């Protein structure tokens, strides 16, 4: 028999799974970025979560090119990308709820790093 506490956990886990699945394919995504001071805020929008994660990687690559202008090529480890994300004053996404198509769900840095990891893992395979 499942205790009341375990039952609640199962429900929460099941709900999280549904929410995760609802925001996957083709979900319009708005990337909100504040690298440092409040006047540095900007946003970009993408047709999918994958495009957004690739956009974040491009932003990091442009940052690396700016600090290493004489390097003919840029290489980096995912830990460096995650450190860059963590140092941002604010970085978040608003992901369209593909079921209702009437509201956006906020996503934090932790979620972004998970999605980047999945995206880069698929590209490396």
C-alpha positions, 0 to 999 in steps of 0.5 A: 500500500502506498502512503499518503506522502508517497502518493503525493510524490507520485502525483507531483512526479506525474504532473512534472512529466506531463508538463515536461512533455507539453513544452517540447516540440515546436514550443515558441520560446522567449529568451530573457537575458540580463548579462549584468546591469538592469540596462543590459536586459534584452530578449530574443524569440525562437520557434522552438526550445531547441533553437533557443538552446542553440541560440544560447550556445551562439551567444556564448561562442560570440562571447568567447570570440570577443575575449579571444579575437586572435584565435582561429577557432573556438572550443569549449567544454560544457562546464564553461558554458554552464559557468557563463550561464551561472554568471549571468545576472538573469537568464530565463525562458518563457515557453509557450504551453503547446496545449492551450497556446494561451500562456507562457511558462517561466523556466529558470537557469537550471532548466536551461542547462538541462535542455542545453545538455540534452541538445548538445548530447543529441548533436554529439551522438 
